[in-house]
Amino acid sequence: MPTRNAEAEWQGDLKSGKGTVALGSGAYKGPYSFQSRFGDGAGTNPEELIAAAHAGCFTMAFSNELSKAGFVPTRVHTTAKVHLEQGAGGFSIPRIDLICTATVPNIDAAKFAEIADGAKKNCPVSKVLAAAEITLDAKLV
């Protein structure tokens, strides 16, 4: 299996410095800063990149599990919300919410929910992020 990579560079102190992140594939390279992470500044941030990875992984895993069970989805759409919070021990990510809607012909709600929960537990990104509570709101549309 391939090893994926990304890189980041930071210049300056935390609050006034700036950085760039780049995906190894070349699909994205862009800025990040204190303001893009903790405010509304332009650029990305680590939590947004984690959210993209988790949404992408879960969506693929769910689509695969549905198909393996004989229910090929027409569409699966997932939003991941990564919660960055400050506590007594510093910053942490205590929770990630996955919000999914899917169009899946000929499946009942119970089977849909069962497969969705399995995909949430077993996608590789969910496994690596297991220190956070991962919630799932999956709707069959």
C-alpha positions in Angstrom: 0.0 0.0 0.0 1.3 3.5 -0.7 2.5 5.9 2.0 0.9 9.3 1.6 2.5 12.6 2.7 2.0 16.2 3.2 4.3 19.0 4.4 4.0 22.2 6.4 6.3 25.1 7.0 5.9 27.9 9.5 7.7 31.2 9.7 7.6 33.4 12.8 5.9 33.2 16.2 2.5 31.7 16.7 0.2 34.7 16.5 1.9 36.8 13.8 3.7 34.1 11.9 2.4 32.4 8.8 2.7 29.0 7.1 1.9 26.9 4.2 0.7 23.3 3.8 1.0 21.2 0.7 -0.3 17.8 -0.2 2.2 15.4 -1.6 0.0 14.8 -4.6 0.1 18.4 -5.5 -3.7 18.7 -5.4 -3.5 21.5 -2.8 -0.9 24.0 -1.5 -2.0 27.0 0.5 -1.6 29.2 3.5 -2.5 28.8 7.1 -2.1 31.1 10.0 -3.2 31.8 13.6 -6.2 33.6 12.3 -7.2 30.9 9.9 -7.0 28.4 12.7 -8.5 30.3 15.6 -10.5 33.1 13.8 -11.9 33.7 10.4 -8.7 34.5 8.5 -8.0 33.3 5.0 -6.4 30.0 4.5 -6.8 26.5 5.9 -6.0 24.9 9.2 -5.1 21.4 10.5 -8.7 20.8 11.8 -10.2 21.5 8.4 -7.7 19.1 6.7 -8.6 16.4 9.3 -12.3 17.1 8.5 -11.7 16.6 4.8 -9.7 13.4 5.4 -12.4 12.0 7.7 -15.3 12.9 5.4 -13.6 11.4 2.4 -12.6 8.2 4.2 -16.0 7.6 5.8 -17.8 8.3 2.5 -15.7 5.8 0.6 -15.9 3.2 3.4 -19.7 3.6 3.6 -20.1 3.4 -0.2 -18.0 0.3 -0.2 -19.8 -1.4 2.6 -23.2 -0.6 1.1 -22.1 -2.0 -2.3 -20.7 -5.2 -0.7 -24.1 -5.7 1.0 -25.8 -5.5 -2.4 -27.0 -1.9 -2.1 -25.0 0.3 -4.6 -25.5 3.9 -3.5 -26.6 6.6 -6.0 -25.0 9.3 -3.9 -23.3 9.6 -0.5 -22.5 13.0 0.9 -20.7 13.6 4.2 -19.7 16.7 6.2 -17.2 16.3 9.0 -17.2 18.9 11.8 -14.0 18.8 13.9 -14.3 20.5 17.3 -11.1 22.2 18.5 -11.5 23.2 22.2 -9.3 24.7 24.8 -9.3 23.0 28.2 -7.1 22.9 31.3 -4.6 20.8 29.6 -4.4 22.9 26.4 -6.1 22.5 23.1 -7.7 19.2 22.0 -10.1 17.7 19.6 -12.7 16.0 21.8 -15.4 15.4 19.1 -15.9 14.9 15.4 -19.4 15.0 14.0 -20.1 13.1 10.8 -23.3 14.3 9.0 -24.2 12.1 6.1 -27.0 11.9 3.6 -27.2 9.1 1.1 -29.5 7.9 -1.7 -29.5 4.1 -1.7 -32.1 2.2 -3.6 -33.9 -0.8 -2.1 -32.4 -0.5 1.5 -34.5 -0.2 4.6 -33.6 2.3 7.4 -32.4 -0.4 9.9 -29.9 -1.9 7.4 -28.8 1.5 6.3 -28.0 2.6 9.9 -26.2 -0.7 10.6 -23.9 -0.3 7.6 -23.3 3.4 8.4 -22.3 2.6 11.9 -19.9 -0.1 10.8 -18.3 2.3 8.3 -17.9 4.9 11.0 -16.1 2.4 13.2 -14.0 0.8 10.6 -12.8 3.5 8.2 -9.1 4.0 8.7 -9.3 7.7 9.6 -12.0 7.0 12.2 -9.6 4.4 13.7 -6.7 6.8 13.9 -8.9 9.5 15.4 -10.5 7.2 18.0 -9.3 9.3 20.9 -12.1 11.8 19.9 -15.8 11.0 20.3 -17.1 10.4 16.8 -20.8 11.0 16.3 -22.7 10.0 13.2 -26.0 11.4 11.9 -26.8 9.4 8.8 -30.0 10.0 6.8 -31.4 7.9 4.0 -32.9 10.3 1.4 
